[in-house]
Amino acid sequence: MEIAVQSFNNKLNNHGLSLYVQSHGKDPMLAAAAAEKLIKENNVTVIIGLETWELAAPVAEIGTRARVPVLSFTAPSITLPLSALRWPFLAQMANNDSEQMTCIAAIIRSYGWKKVIAIYEDETYGGDSGKLAVLIEALQDIGSEIEHTLVLPPISSLSNTKEVMQEELMKLLSLESRVFVVLKASSVMTIHLFEEAKNMGFMGRDSAWLITDKITTYLDSFNTSIISSMAGVLGIKTYYTENSSEYESFYGQFKQVFRKKYEDEDNFEPGIYALKAYDAIQIITEAMEGMINTNISSKQLSEKILSSNFTGLSGEIQFERGMLSQNPTLRIVNVVGKKYKELDFWLPSFGFSRSLGNEETEHDGIGFSKNIGYVGNKSADFTGTVIWPDGSKLVPKGWAIPTNTKPMIIGVPARTAFEKFVKVDDGKHPGQKKYDGFCIELFYEVLTVLDYDLIYQFDPHNGTYDELVHKVYNKTYDAAVGDITILANRTNLVEFTQPYAATGLSMIVPVKPESSEWMFLKPFTAKMWLVTGSLLIYTMFIVWFLEHQSNPNFRGPWNNQIGTALWFTFSSIFFAHREKIYSNLTRVVVVVWLFVALILTSSYTASLTSMLTVQRLEPNVTDIESLKRSNVKIGCDGDSFVRTYLEDVLKFESYNIENVSSEYNYEGEFKSNHIAAAFLELPYGKVFLNRYCKKFTTTAPTYIFGGLGFVFQKGSPIARDFSRAILKLSEDGTLMSLEQKWFAPSPECSANVTEESKTNSLSINSFLGLFLISGATSTVCLLLFLAYSLKRYWHHELENNAGNLSLVDEGVLIKAMRVAKYIYNGKVCVQGEVSAAPRVPDIYEWSSPTWDYDRSSSHISMENLEVKSQAETEIGIQLQVHN
């Protein structure tokens, strides 16, 4: 301020600035008293200073009453509503903390830390100026939370600061998080905090420290020994340019004055508050310039101050509603050794950036920041290379890894119904326990995947699963390993890993062998039987229609013709017969039919054989509603959530639900008819059926749940690592190998037919193409026969009935009857005329001596002789037509 006053007094012609300094001892009451003294005794025109809102608030109140403008270097963490109306003479050369806390939250998100510990020094009269509330909101937006808040007493109230600091830090040893965010503290408190934190091991490999700009400003005034105790700390710093001529001029004067007053200090860098003090004098000077009347009112001066608009050493100076209108650019700094280095930038509305372009470039487009320049290498995550408290570049885990002195306590369910999942036995020595089972072995496999050693200690839990979950919730256990079902209400209390097994609720019921006196009909479905019969009748009709003219076996009375056709078609399915076939078209139809018959008989035989040889079981109970209507008892594991689910969701009466404590007790409960059904979670049901597959089965719909998983406390980073490990074990096949090892079916069930492999009745879908081919072939042969017969009939009509006028006068019905009779008899009957029946066409005369269903050679010769004499006799018959 002295540099600024001297500099501006040399420029002012009509005015001069006088500087009065009053110490407030960082006490709000003393600050208010000092303000009143300056106003009354020194008759000051403007009050400048006040680094904390705790000091600025009472002074602003004094200034408003006295109508004296107040320029504070700070602002409340949360913008207060109507603050401009409440303190019209207050100009805040700062912004609220929302942007700074958003930046800190973004850093935490970049490293995946889920829990942090907030630390701040309590104000003289209590409170944190709202910084904690802003941080909590910023962390909630990224899915993280504050595990604990350490409130340090005001430094002025302590007589033995070191001892108190040790006691306070001891409270953090029992906490899991090792990410510390220091919101506010005095310079003296900051020195003690980091010295004791380093001595107590809080600046180790897994720890991360973040400080706000208030504490980062101390780095410019701390000596190297103090800075070295803060090595590895990440800080937020308000960015200001050091390349302007104004800054270089100020820096030279500041360095000269500082060395005269503090000869022993080697750190003479001006901080942000020094720059703000310089800009505050410039604000007042510019407000006074141009005013002819030296007796301007305080209100006019206040209005001129609030209307300031220039770029100062600390940044853009422009007020809106009593505070700076533009959020500042922030810089991330890293304390390294005895100094600090600057890393990435944080720009409002942009995020992190590695660099800034040309200064003083105004542009509102994407990639630019007003009065800052081009934003290069923008990123949503912080990517700067950090040297952490342990001196390495390896990112801290942010939580305390369990040690031998403080192992991770893991609860294991000791009262399980299915021992293949978790089994707790007494060890060789008294008090020692032995843990085994699928879940325990999976836990061991997960440990091999983790990139760190997890020191743990199992503790058996003799209680329900809900009680086990609550023990993790109330921090009795750090975690729980076992067959614990993921439920919605449990996720509100604890955090589950990725499920390692699917789960649901299934109903187990006894089975009985399936038997029926109509078993022989089951190889085919009813529709299949109907279509097969229809095709048989249709083929029979086609064979009869094609053969009855020329084949004497298909002639005679109607009942004989139908019987012969039916017998011929049906018997061809099972054996050869003696009936001779004359028509080539019939032969085509029969060949296709024989192929269909072969496929049908083979399929029927195979299906029936499978049904008779493979045991088919059917459940005694098929649905839940029948259980409730019959008011029978059911069984379940009383230690799990299933009993509550049966009562609350499925609406079973409590007195009808029996608790079954072991998987080996279910069989006895069923045999004694004590229970009619058992409700088990899906993994347990599979284990049970692997042992008793021939006695029980599952039925009714399966109610799906979230799966089985391990339990950790809310926000535990180990849960995330376990989930990643379980996914890896699932992908590389390890999880499946464990399941095959622990849940392999018993020998009698390993060869047992599952529900999916049971033989089902054959449906028409399997033979639809075959039926279409057979039906189409028969239809085409019928149409060919009709076409040829009609052609022959009309040819005969043209030759033998030319000039016969009586035929022309015949009606359509009579002509149709004549055609039908011709097709049926193979003869033409014309009234008053005798004509010989035409000779059977060549298509019917050809007879293959090899076409015979009887494989005996003697039968073949006899049959040929008989057919030949009959054919010759029939062809020699003359048709007699009487007038």
TIVEXRO-375803 format. One record per residue (C-alpha): x, y, z. Coordinates in steps of 0.25 Angstrom, whole numbers, plus 5000, padded with zeros to 4 digits. Example, Ala and Ser with C-alpha at 12.3 -4.5 7.8 and 13.67 -1.06 7.14 Angstrom:
% TIVEXRO-375803
504949825031/505549965029/
This chain:
% TIVEXRO-375803
500050005000/501150095003/501750074989/500450104983/500150224991/501550284988/501350254973/499950314972/500250434980/501350474970/500250464959/499150534966/499050684964/497850734973/497850614983/498750544992/498550404999/498950385014/499050245019/498650205034/498950065039/498150005050/498449865055/497249775058/497949645063/497049565054/495949585064/494649625058/494249715070/495649785070/495449805055/494149875057/494749955068/495949995059/494950035048/494150125057/495450185062/495950215048/494650285045/494450365057/495850405060/496550405047/495350435039/495750345028/495050345015/495250195011/495550065019/496449965012/496949825016/496249705023/496749575018/495649485024/494149505023/494049485038/494749625039/494149685027/492649665032/492649755044/493549855038/492549865026/491449885036/492250005043/492550065029/491050055025/490650125037/491650235036/491450235021/492950215018/493350125007/494049995010/494949915001/495149775006/496149665000/495149555002/493749515000/492849415007/492949265002/491449274999/490849394992/489949455002/488549494997/488349644996/489749675001/489849794992/488649854999/489149815013/490549875011/490349985000/491750035003/492449905003/493349864990/493849724991/495149704983/494949554982/493949444978/493149344986/493849204987/492949124978/493949124966/495149094976/494348974982/493948924968/495448924964/495748844977/494648744974/495148734959/496548694964/495948594974/495048534963/496348524954/496948424963/495748354967/495748384982/494348354988/494548405002/495248525008/495548595021/495248735022/496148825032/495948965036/496249055047/495049105055/494749255055/494849335067/493349325069/493149195062/492849155048/493649135035/493049255026/492249145018/493449085011/493148945016/491648955011/492248994997/493248874997/492148775001/491248814990/492448814980/492848674984/491448624983/491448664969/492548564966/492048454975/493048474986/492848515001/493448565013/493748455023/494148545034/494248685038/495448725047/495148865053/496448925059/496249025071/496649165068/498149185070/497849305079/497149215089/498349105090/499449105100/500148985096/499848975081/500748855078/500048765088/498648805084/499048785069/499548645073/498248615080/497448655068/498248585058/498148455066/496648455063/496948435048/497748305050/496448225051/495948275038/496048215025/496248335016/497648395014/497248515005/497248645013/496648775009/497148895017/496048995015/496549115024/497549135035/498449245040/499949245036/500349195050/499349085050/499749045036/501149035041/500848945053/499848865045/500848815034/501948795044/501148705053/500548635041/501848605036/502348555049/501148465051/501248395037/500148465030/501048515019/501348375014/501148295002/499648275002/499348425006/498948544998/498848685003/498048804996/498048945001/497249064997/497749194992/497649255005/498749165010/499549154997/499749304999/500649275011/501649205002/502149334997/502449375012/502849245018/504349215019/504949095013/504949005025/503449025027/503149005012/503948875013/503048815023/501848835013/502548755002/501648684992/500448784995/499548824984/499048964985/498049054978/498649194975/497949314968/498649334955/499249474951/500149514940/501549544943/501949594929/501349734929/502149854930/501349904942/501649774950/503149784947/503149924952/502349884964/503249764967/504549844966/504049944977/503449834985/504749754986/505549874990/504549915001/504449775006/505949755007/506049875015/505049835025/505349685026/506749665023/506849515028/505649475019/506049405006/504649395000/504249534995/503149494985/501849584986/500649504989/499249524983/498849614995/500049704992/499549724978/498049744983/498549854993/499249924981/498049914972/497149964984/497950094984/497850104969/496250084970/496250204980/497150284972/496350264959/495050294967/495650424972/496250474959/495350564951/494550614963/494750764963/494050774977/494950714988/493750704997/493050594990/492050514997/492350375002/491250324994/491850384981/493150324985/492550184987/491850194974/493150234967/493850114974/492750014970/492850064955/494350034954/494749964941/496149934938/497249824939/498049834951/499249754956/498349644962/497449634950/496149694944/495549804953/494049814951/492949804961/491549744960/490649744972/491749784981/492849684977/493749654965/492849614953/493849514947/494349384953/495849384954/496749284947/497349184957/498749114956/499048984962/500348984970/501148864975/502148884987/503448824983/504548824993/504748964998/503949034987/502749014979/502548994964/501349034956/500548924948/499248934941/498249054940/496749044944/495849134936/494449164939/493449084929/494649014923/495348934933/496848894933/497848944923/499348934922/499649064917/499049204913/499349284900/499649424898/499249514909/498149624908/497449554896/495949574897/495149474890/493849404895/493849284885/494249144889/495649124893/495849264898/495649334912/495449484912/496649564916/497449434918/497649374904/497549244897/497349124905/498249014901/498148864903/496848874911/496448744919/495348704928/496348634937/497548694944/498848634937/499948704943/501148634948/501148634963/502248604973/501448544985/501748555000/502648424999/503448484988/502948394977/502048424965/501248304968/499748344970/499348324985/498248224987/497648334996/497248235007/498048165018/498448025014/498247925026/499447885033/499847775043/499547865055/498247905049/497747795040/496447805032/495347735040/494447655031/493247585036/492847445031/491447385032/491747265041/490247215042/490047175027/489047075021/489847035010/491347005014/491847004999/491747154999/492347185013/492747085024/493347125037/493947015046/494847005058/496347005055/497446925061/497647015073/496647075083/495947195078/496447175064/495547175052/495647105039/494947175027/494547105014/493547105003/493347164989/493247304994/494547295003/495347234991/494747344982/495247444992/496647384992/496647394977/496247544977/497447564986/498447514976/497847614966/498047734974/499247814972/499547834987/499547744999/498247745007/498447715022/497147655028/496647575039/495347495038/494347495049/493147395049/491747455050/490747375057/489447445053/488547475041/489047535028/488347675031/489147685044/490447655037/490147765027/489847865039/491147825045/491847875033/490948005033/491248035047/492748015045/492847885054/493347815042/494147885031/493547785021/492747655020/493147535011/492147425008/490847395000/490147525003/489047564994/489047704988/487647774991/487247914989/487047945004/488447895007/489047984997/488548105005/489448055016/490747995010/491447974997/491447844989/492447794979/492147744965/491247624967/491947494965/490747404964/489347434959/488247414969/486747404970/485647324978/485247194973/484247094978/484746944981/483646834981/483646684981/483546614968/482846484964/483046394951/482246434939/481346324934/480146304925/479246204919/479346284906/480846294906/480846234892/480146364887/481146464893/482246454882/481446534873/480646664877/479146654874/479246754862/480346654857/479446534858/478346614851/479146654839/479746514838/478446454837/477946554827/479146534818/478846384819/477446394815/477746494804/478846394799/477846284799/476846364791/477946394780/478346244780/476946204778/476646304768/477846274759/477646124760/476246094760/476046094745/477145994741/477445924754/476445814757/476845814772/476245954773/474945924766/473645864771/472645914781/472946044788/473245984802/474245894795/474946004788/475046094800/475545974809/476545934798/477046074797/477146104812/477845964814/478845994803/479246124808/479246094823/479945964822/481046024813/481546084826/481945954832/482045844822/482045814807/480745764801/480245684789/479345784782/479945824768/480045964763/479745994749/479946144747/481246214747/480646334753/480246244765/481646194766/482146334768/481146364779/481446234786/482946254785/482746394792/481846344802/482746224806/483846324808/482946404817/482446284824/483946244827/484246374833/483046374842/483246234847/484646254850/484346384857/483246324865/484046204869/485246294874/484346394881/483546284888/484846204892/485346334898/484146354906/484046214911/485546204915/485846334920/485146364934/484246484933/483846554946/482746644948/482546734961/481546714971/481246864972/481346954960/480947094965/481047184978/479547214978/479247074980/480147064992/479447184998/478047134995/478446995001/478947065014/480146965015/481546995021/482747045013/484247045017/485347155015/486647195021/486247285033/487547355034/487347415020/486447515015/485547415008/484547395020/484247545020/484147545005/483147425006/482347505016/482347645011/482347614996/481847474993/480847495004/481047365011/480547345025/481647355036/481147225043/481247145030/482747185028/483747085035/485247125037/486147015031/487547035036/488346935027/488246885013/488246745019/486946765027/486146795014/486046655010/485546605024/484546725024/483946675011/483946535015/483146555027/482246645020/482546755029/482746855017/482146845003/483146934996/484447004999/484847144995/486347164992/487147264986/487547224972/489047184975/488547104987/487447034978/488446994968/489346934979/488146864985/487746804971/489146764968/489046664980/487546624979/487146644965/486346514964/485546554976/485246694975/485146804964/484846954962/483647014958/482847144957/483447274952/484847314958/484847454965/486147524961/487047604971/488347674970/489247554971/490247514982/491447614985/492447654996/492047765005/492847895009/492648025016/492048135008/493048204999/494148095001/495148104990/495447954993/494047924988/494447984974/495747904974/494947774977/493947794967/494947814956/495647684961/494347604960/494147654946/495547614942/495347474949/494047454941/494647494928/495847404929/495047284933/495447274948/494147294953/493547184945/494547084949/494247114963/492747094961/493046954954/493946914966/492946954977/491646924970/491846804962/490646714962/490646584969/490946454960/489546414959/489146554955/490346584945/489646484935/488246524938/487446594928/487146734931/485846804928/486446864915/486846724910/485546654913/484846594900/483746674896/482646634886/482946654872/482146764865/481746784851/482846894850/483846784848/483146714837/482446824830/483346824818/483146674816/481646684817/481646794807/482546714797/481646594799/480346674797/480846744785/481346624778/479946554780/479246674775/480146694763/479946544759/478446564760/478446684752/479246614741/478246494741/477046584740/477746664728/478046544721/476646474723/475946604718/476846614706/476546464702/475046484705/474946604696/475746534685/474846424685/473646514685/474146584672/474446444665/473146364668/472046464670/472246554658/470946604653/470146544665/469246664667/468546604679/469846624687/469946764684/468646794690/469046724703/469046814716/470346854723/469946764735/469746644726/471046674719/471746684733/471146554737/471646484725/473046534727/473146494741/472546354738/473646344727/474746384736/474146284747/473946164737/474846194726/473646174717/472846264708/471346244708/470546304696/469046294695/468646204684/470046164680/470946054683/472446084683/473546014689/474346064700/475646124696/476846034698/477546074711/478646174708/480046134708/480246204721/479346094728/479845974719/481345984724/481545894736/482945874742/483245734746/484045784757/482945864764/482445774774/482445784789/482645634791/484145604791/483845454787/484245414773/483145314772/482145414776/482645514765/482445414754/481045364759/480645514760/481045544746/480345434740/479045464747/479045614744/479345584729/478145494727/477245584735/477745704726/477545624713/476145584717/475745724721/476245784708/475445694700/474145734706/473145804696/472245914702/470845894699/469946014697/468445994696/467446094690/
